[in-house]
Every structure is written in structure tokens, then in C-alpha cells.
Amino acid sequence: MTPDAIKQALLESYARDGGINHLDGVNLPSQDRVAELARDFMHVLFPGYFESTSLAKNDVPAWLDRMLAKIDERLTTELEKSLLFAKDPAPIANARRITTTLLSKLPEIRRVVQTDVQAAYTGDPAARNVEEIILAYPCVLAISLQRIAHELYRLGVPLLPRMLTEYGHERTGVDLHPGATIGTHFFIDHCVGVVIGETATIGNHVKLYQGVTLGAKSFEVDNAGNPVKGVKRHPDIGDHVTIYAHATILGGETRIGEHSVIGGNVWLLESIAANSIVYFKGDDLVVRPRNKKELLVAESADWVI
């Protein structure tokens, strides 16, 4: 085809194949700007780690002024676009309010993210120091951005929370929905292929390995065959739970009790009592209580093994 013929074919496609055009609509959030925003957040959460030159303590106030001003401008702009898309009646005022609210939460987010870094150091015998974890462990990026996006999700912001977590997904291979509620001291070892759905809840001191899925059993549909939104679809994980590689846990009514261990490649559609071990023996799924020795080890350690 000639260039003119290709152009004409595409124009005809735009007219004919609707649903994936956004023409004459509001200006949507920019992927490039959201990526810049994600990187700025990481700088503020971990000062001195991602700078091109060393950051002296005396220079931090002025540096922080510049970083917060950048985030304020970028976040407010992208929030306003998101709210316009959602037909918010006061997008400018609400974008400003949400920006202020989120920035005020950054100290608390840092407190929780510090527990995630500590969990990675405690939970991985290969970790040599905290610097290695922050600079080279992809779970730090994925989890930190999810915690920020979760606050925006809770404030009812459309588009932008998913775009922030998608930046982390693109960089790490871990898909953490911003709606998921995640406790402190969260660690994803090897950090690839993990999927956590919107309505999942995860307790404190939870450790996941690669390939774990916390997903939905199936989708409820309405009379027209459309998926029902806003219902509980994903499992709840109790405190001090370890889930090994490629385990799949599905369903909004599924709960994994605290201090339990889920073995690799396990497929679960039902709840598991606290202090349980679940694994395959041959072709059979075994669910048994943890013995006294195992429980004593769990009570004296940061991680259940």
C-alpha cells in the first residue's frame, strides 16, 4: 500500500472501529508524566538513593522543596485530567485537595515502606545490606508505588492509581492492584509474576514468592451478561503467612489463617485455618496443623519458614 492508502485505511478504521478511539474527549493523564511522577515519589521516599550526585544532610531541606514542588505540579495536573475524565463537578479544587492530602500522607507511607525494606533484609539470606535492597530489589519499587496508589484509590481517583502501579508492573513484572489492602513488613521474594487483585487484603509480615496469584474464582455477571463491579472477589491473607512459588489462591470468601504456610504450586479455592501447612504429596493436597516445634520456631522468628 502507498502511504496515502495506509493513511486512508487508518482513517476509515477510526470511523468504523469505535471503542479504542479517544477523539474530541478530555485530555487524559499522560503516561510519560505519570512515569516521571513515579520516579519523583521514589526519590522522596528514599532520599539520597536515586540522585545523580550524593545528597548531603544540610542540603536536604532545599532539595525537598524542589522535589515537592515538582510532585505538586505534576500530581495536580494529572489528577485534574483524571477528575475531568470522571466528570467531577469541581476538578480543579478537588485535584488540589487530593494532592495536599496525599503529600501529607508521605511520612506515614515512608514509615510503612521502611518495614517492607526491613522485611526484605530479614527474609532473604542473600541480602547483604539495606542499600542493595533499595537499589536492586524490584519489590521495593512495586510495593512502594502500590502504597501511594492505594491512597489515591481510597480517595476515589480514577485512572491515575492504576497508571502508577502499572509503571511498577512494567518495571518489575509484578501486578499489584492499587485497591489491594496490604499490611506492614510485606516482602515479595524474587518479585516476578505475582498478581494481587483489587479486593485482596494482606496482613502484616506476609512473604510471597515468585508467581503467586491472589485472584478471583470467576466473575459475577448481571442479566445482560456484564461483569458485576465492586464485589469482594479476592482472598484475605492473615498475618505471618508465607506463600511459596506459583501458588494460586482464589475467591473473595477464601481466607488464609495467620501463621500458615502455603506450599509451591498449590491451588486453593477454600479457606485454611490458622497455623496450617498446605502442600502437595504426590497428587494429593495435604492440609495439616503445624506441629508444636514448627509453631515455636514461628513465634521466635520474624518469618515463618
N, C-alpha and C positions, 0 to 999 in steps of 0.2 A: 504494500500500500504506500501511496505517496504521503508526505507529511500533511497535505491538505485533507486527504481521505481519512487519515488517522484522527485528525482534529475533528472532522465532521462526524465520524463514528462515535467518538467520545461525547460530543455534544448531544448526539441522539441518545446515547446511553444515559446521560444526565437527565434528559427529559423522560425517558422511558422507565428506567430502573430506579425508582424512588426508594427512600428509606436510608440510603447511605450518602445522601447529599445534605449539606448544611448551607444553603444559599439564601441570602436575604434574611438570615436569622441573627440573633445576638452574637457578639464576639465571644467565643468560647475560651476557657483557660488555655494558656499556651503550654505545650509540653516542655519546650525549652526553658521557659521561665519557671515552671514547677521544678524542673531538674536543678536549676540554679538555686531555687528556694530550698530544696532538699539538702544540697551541699552546704548552704549557709547555716541551716539548722545544725548540721553535724559539726561545723566549726564552733558554734556557740555551745553545744552540749559538751564538746571535748576541746576546750581552748588549748592551743599550742600544738595539737597533734597534726593538723592538716594545713598548717601555714607553709608558705614557701621559704620563710626565714624564721628563726627562733623568736619566740614571744616572751619578753621579759615581764616579770610581775608588775613592775612600775608602769608598763605600757598598756596593761590590760584595760583600765578604765576608758582610755581613748579608743583603743581597738574595739571595745564592746559598744561604744557609742556608734562607731561606723557600722558594725555588723547589725546592730538592732535597727538602725535607720534603713539599711538595705532590706532587711527582712520585713520591716514595717511597710515599706513602699511596695515591695513585690507581693507580699501576702495580701495586703488590702486590695491591690489591683486585681489579683486573681480571684479573691473572694467576691469582689463586686461582679465580675464576669459570671461566676458560678451562681450567684443570687439572681442576677438578671435572667439567666437561663431558667431558673426555677420560678420566675415571675414574682419574686419577692417584692412587696409593696414599697419597701424603703431600702434598696440595695446599698446605697452609699453609706447611710447611717449604720446599717447592720453589719456591713463589711468592717467599718471602723470599730464597732463594738466587739465583734468576734476577734479581730486582730488583737485588741487590747486584752481580751480575756485569755487568748492563747498565750500571748507573751508573758502574762502574769503567771501562767502555769509552768513555764520552763524550769524554774528552780525545783519544783516538785518532780517534774519529769526527769531532771538530772539525778535527783536522789534515787529514783527507781532504776534508771539506766545504770547507775553505779552498781546496784545489786546484780544486774544482768552480767556486767563485766566480771564481778566477783564470782558469780556462778560459773562463768566460762573458765576462769582460772582454777576454781576448786574442782570443777567437773571434768577437766581434761588434763591428764597427767603429762601430755606433750607440751602444754603451755609453759613457757619459760618465764614470762613476765607479763604484766598488765599492758605494757607498751605493745608487745606482739599481738595481744588480743585486740586492742583498739585499732591498730593499723592493718591487721591482716586477717581477722576473723570476720567473715561476712555476716554472721549472726548479729554483730553489733549494729551494722547498718540497717539490716532488715527489721530488727526489733525496735531500734530507736525511732525509725521513721513510722513504724506502726503505732507506737505510743503517742507520737504527735498527731498522726492522722486520726487516731481514736478520739482525741479530744475534739477535733473538728467534726467527726462523725456524730458525737454526742450532742454537738451544738446544731445539728441538722443541716450541715453544709453539704450540698450536692457536688458531685464530680471531683472536687479537689482532694478529698481524703483518699479516694481510690487512685488518683493520679500520683499522689505521694507514695503510697505503698507499692504502686506499680513500678516506680523508679527503683525501689528496693528489690522488687521481684526481678526486674530486668538485670540488675547488677549481681544478684545472688542466686537466682533460681528458687527462691522461697516465696510463696504466695500467702501472705498474711492479710486477711481482710481487715479493714480498719474498724469494723464493727465488733470483732472478737475482743472479749474482755480477758486480759492477761495479768496475772499476779506478779509479784516481785520474784527476783532470782530465777529468771527464765533463761534457759540455755538450749540452743539447737546445735548439737554436735555435728560437724561436717557440713551442715547448713546447705543442703541442696535437695530439691524435690519435695519439700514439706509444703502441705496445703492445709490451711486452717480457715474454716468457714465463718461467715458473718456472725452467727448466733452462738458460736462456741464460747465456753468460759473455761479458763485455765487458772488453777490455784497457784499458790506460792511454791517455790522450789520444785518446779517441774522441769524435767530434762527430756528432750526429744532427740532421736537420731534421724539420719537422712531418710527421706522417702515416706515419712509418716503423714497420714491423711486423717484429719478430723473433719468429716464431711457429712453430707445428708444422705439418708436412705433413698428417698425418692421425693418428687415434687408433688405437693397437693395442687390440684387444678380446679378451677371454677367450672360452672356449667358450660362456658364457652371454650373450655379446654386450655385456658390461660393459667400459667403458674400463679398460685396464691402467694402474695408477698407478705412479709412482716410476721411470719410464724417461726416458732423455735424449730430449727432443722438440724442443728449440730450438737455434738455431745458436750458434756461437762467433765472436766478433769480435776480431781481433787488435789490437795496439797501433797507434796513429796511423792509424786508419781514419776516413774521412768518408763518411757515408751521406746522400744528398740526399733531398729531399721525396718522400714517398709510395712509397719503395722498400719491397719486401716480400721478406724473406729467411726461408726456411722450412727446417725439418728439423734433427734432432738430430745428423746427421752432416755438416752443412754448416758449413764454416769459411771465413771471410774473412781472408785473409792480411794481415799487417801492412803499413802504408803503402799500402793500397789505397783507391780512391775508387769508390763505387757511385753511379751517376747516378740522377736522379729518375725515378720510375715504373718502375724496373727490378723484375722478378720473378725471383728466384733460388731454385733448388732444388738447386744443386750448389756445391761448394767453388770458391773463387777463390784462385789463387796470390798470394803476397806481391808487392807492388809492381805491382799491376794497376789498370787503369781499366776500368770496366764501364758501358756506356751503350747507348741505342738509336740506331741510324742508320736512319731510315725505319722499316720493320717488323722490322729485324734487330737482334738483340742482339750487341753488339760487346764482346769481352773482349780487351784487349791489354796488353802490358807497358808500364809507364811509361817514357818516354824519359829520356835522361841529364839533360837540362835539368830535367825535372819532378822527378827524384829529388834533384838538387842543391837545388832550392827546398825540397823536403820536409825534407831533412836540416838546412837552416838556419833553418827556421821552426817555431813551436810547433804549427802546424796544417798539414795537407796540404790544398791547395786544388784 
